[in-house]
């Protein structure tokens, strides 16, 4: 198969997978027990769930955007020489 038929290169797919893994880790960090009508759980307001996990998810989404717009170096060099 010709490589020109693919919109993304190998590195793009690797970066997308890493970004998706970071987003999943962020969602796992957000998970935990909840409060009910019978018992209050103060852990729902922990720093990990309110600050760290959303920041990790944001980093994952930004890295996925970078993976989509990332251009492999060999394509950049071909455009310069043409």
Secondary structure as a PSIPRED ss2 file (coil, helix, strand):
# PSIPRED VFORMAT (PSIPRED V4.0)

   1 X C   1.000  0.000  0.000
   2 X C   1.000  0.000  0.000
   3 X H   0.000  1.000  0.000
   4 X H   0.000  1.000  0.000
   5 X H   0.000  1.000  0.000
   6 X C   1.000  0.000  0.000
   7 X C   1.000  0.000  0.000
   8 X C   1.000  0.000  0.000
   9 X C   1.000  0.000  0.000
  10 X H   0.000  1.000  0.000
  11 X H   0.000  1.000  0.000
  12 X H   0.000  1.000  0.000
  13 X H   0.000  1.000  0.000
  14 X H   0.000  1.000  0.000
  15 X H   0.000  1.000  0.000
  16 X H   0.000  1.000  0.000
  17 X H   0.000  1.000  0.000
  18 X H   0.000  1.000  0.000
  19 X H   0.000  1.000  0.000
  20 X H   0.000  1.000  0.000
  21 X H   0.000  1.000  0.000
  22 X H   0.000  1.000  0.000
  23 X H   0.000  1.000  0.000
  24 X H   0.000  1.000  0.000
  25 X H   0.000  1.000  0.000
  26 X H   0.000  1.000  0.000
  27 X H   0.000  1.000  0.000
  28 X H   0.000  1.000  0.000
  29 X H   0.000  1.000  0.000
  30 X H   0.000  1.000  0.000
  31 X C   1.000  0.000  0.000
  32 X C   1.000  0.000  0.000
  33 X C   1.000  0.000  0.000
  34 X C   1.000  0.000  0.000
  35 X C   1.000  0.000  0.000
  36 X C   1.000  0.000  0.000
  37 X C   1.000  0.000  0.000
  38 X C   1.000  0.000  0.000
  39 X C   1.000  0.000  0.000
  40 X C   1.000  0.000  0.000
  41 X C   1.000  0.000  0.000
  42 X H   0.000  1.000  0.000
  43 X H   0.000  1.000  0.000
  44 X H   0.000  1.000  0.000
  45 X H   0.000  1.000  0.000
  46 X C   1.000  0.000  0.000
  47 X H   0.000  1.000  0.000
  48 X H   0.000  1.000  0.000
  49 X H   0.000  1.000  0.000
  50 X H   0.000  1.000  0.000
  51 X H   0.000  1.000  0.000
  52 X H   0.000  1.000  0.000
  53 X H   0.000  1.000  0.000
  54 X H   0.000  1.000  0.000
  55 X H   0.000  1.000  0.000
  56 X H   0.000  1.000  0.000
  57 X H   0.000  1.000  0.000
  58 X H   0.000  1.000  0.000
  59 X H   0.000  1.000  0.000
  60 X H   0.000  1.000  0.000
  61 X H   0.000  1.000  0.000
  62 X H   0.000  1.000  0.000
  63 X H   0.000  1.000  0.000
  64 X H   0.000  1.000  0.000
  65 X H   0.000  1.000  0.000
  66 X H   0.000  1.000  0.000
  67 X H   0.000  1.000  0.000
  68 X H   0.000  1.000  0.000
  69 X H   0.000  1.000  0.000
  70 X C   1.000  0.000  0.000
  71 X C   1.000  0.000  0.000
  72 X C   1.000  0.000  0.000
  73 X H   0.000  1.000  0.000
  74 X H   0.000  1.000  0.000
  75 X H   0.000  1.000  0.000
  76 X H   0.000  1.000  0.000
  77 X H   0.000  1.000  0.000
  78 X H   0.000  1.000  0.000
  79 X H   0.000  1.000  0.000
  80 X H   0.000  1.000  0.000
  81 X H   0.000  1.000  0.000
  82 X C   1.000  0.000  0.000
